Amino acid sequence: MTMQSTRRPLLALLLAGGLFSLPAHAQEPPKSRAGLDYVGVQGMALQYRKVGGLPDSRGWLSAGTLVLGSNISDLFHVEVRAGAGLGDSEVSENLKVDMDWFASWYMGIHYGLTDFSNAYAQVGFSHIDGNANVKATDETPAAYEELDDDFPGSSFAFSWLAGIDLKVVDNTYLTLEGGRLFEDTDSSASGYQFNGGVRYEF
């Protein structure tokens, strides 16, 4: 057998071995985040729905949020959030609502999609401090007139959200989330949060 004839099978074996090794490198498991704490800042778009119990009573409000949390294992995390509203929400010409501040506590589960992205879901409780400003006219719905100055009236509300993060540099991630911040048992109103921001793990 000539030298040239033996080179071809060897070259074919080397190429095949390289091709089979590519999927193994591409599917490396994501690095563990267990034991890492994190801090984040977010902007929130809060949509009020069913204000006063009326299906079409909706409005938008902007808020800023500070997030502090800890990855207690490869799957679970806990965190606290606090934030404040920026401006008010005009539900109608007869009603404006605002949010002075809020605080939330969450426990969640997260899963590494790749070594640079993570999906998560979490549930918890929130306290929202705000008020409703009702302008009484002949056209003001009776449901608005029944709203208290303190809005929402519930002291604590069940909250949930789901999100994804994407690594931009070492230990720094962009976050995108959506979920419900509160549901007011007194007025049946609810607030849905849509968040985006930056998280740093350490």
QUIUR-V105513 format. One record per helix or strand. SS is the DSSP state (H for helix, E for strand). FROM is the first residue (numbers start at 1). TO is the last residue. If there is no record, write none. Layout:
# QUIUR-V105513
SS|FROM|TO  SS|FROM|TO
This chain:
# QUIUR-V105513
H|3|26  E|37|49  H|51|53  E|59|71  E|76|86  E|88|92  E|95|114  E|117|134  H|142|145  E|150|150  E|157|169  E|172|183  E|190|201
